[in-house]
């Protein structure tokens, strides 16, 4: 069984709604107010929950074989936002040969920064 709650609305606002009820799909003031509340709740809920950014779509994927001293497969992926990503199983952190021995990003096998750039 549905429970109901009485809500007060200013008379002036109720009068304005009742003037348009005859020309609308609503059967009563109550039906109009209920739908208005539902729409407002929906708008507030959508605003409170940020939408996930739209993911770029893949346009093309190409596989290559890299033979820089160690043969392995790489993939080049182009997206509709014009970005290009290269996946390489040998990419990662290696210890730099400089005196401070900081970790560097590059080819783990060759122990060097990547020799090429895709922009």
N, C-alpha and C positions, 0 to 999 in steps of 0.2 A: 504494500500500500504506500502510495506517495504521500510524503508529509509536505505541508505548505508553510510558508513563513510570510507574515504580513510586513510589507515594506511601505513606508510613507514617501510620497512624492509631492512636491509643492503643487498646489492647485493650478497655478499658471502653466507649469510644464505639462500637467495632465490635460489641461484644456487644449494646448497646442497639439498634443498627440491625438486627442480625440477628433480634432478637425481633419486630420489626414487619414484617420482610420477608415472612413468611408471609401476613400480612393485607393486603399492599399489591400494587400493580401491578408492582413491581420484581422482576426475576428473580435479581439478585445484589447483593452489597454494592458491587461495582464500578459497576453501573448506577446505584444510588442515589447514590453519591458523585459520579459524573460529572454527574448532573442537578443535584445540590446546588451543585457548583462553577459550572455554567453559569448557574444562577439568581442566584448571588451576584455573578458577573461582570456580568450584565445589570443588577442593582441598582446596582452601583458605577458602571457606565457611565452609566446614567440620571441618577445623582446628580451625576456630573462634568460632564455637558453640560446646562447650564441650558436649560429649555424656554422657547421664545419666548412672551411673554404672548399670551393669546388676543385676537385683534383684535375690536373691537366690530363688530356687524353694522349695516348701514345699514337704517333703518326707512323713511325718506322723503327724497326729494330734490325741492326746489322751485326753479324758476328764476324770477328777478325781473329787471326792468329798472330800473337805478338812473339817475335823471336829475338828479343833483346837479351841474348845470352841464356835465356831460359824460355823454352816454347810453352805458351799457355794461351788460353782462349780469353778474349775480351768481348764485351758487347757495347755497342754505341746505340743509345736510345734517343730519338728525337720526339719532343712533345709539342702539342699545339700552342703552347705559350712561348714557343721559339727557343726553349732551353734544350740543351743537349747534355746527356749524362753518359759517362763512360764507366762501366763496371769492370773491374780487373781483380781477379782473385789474389794477385800478388801485391795489391795496394795496401798499405798500412803504415805502422810506425816502425822506424829503425833508429838505431843509435847513430848519431852524427859522428863523423871522424874529426870534428874540430875539437880543440882542447876542452871546451866546456861540456862536451858529450851530451848535448840536448837531444831529446827525441825529435825526429823529423818525420813528416809524412812523405811517402814516396813508394818506390818499388822495394818490397821487403827482400826480394831475391838479389837485386843488384846493389842494394844499400845506397841508392842514389835518389834524389828527387826525380819526379817524372820528367822525361825528356821532351814531352810534347803536350800541347794544350789545345783543347777544343773549346771554342767560345761561342 
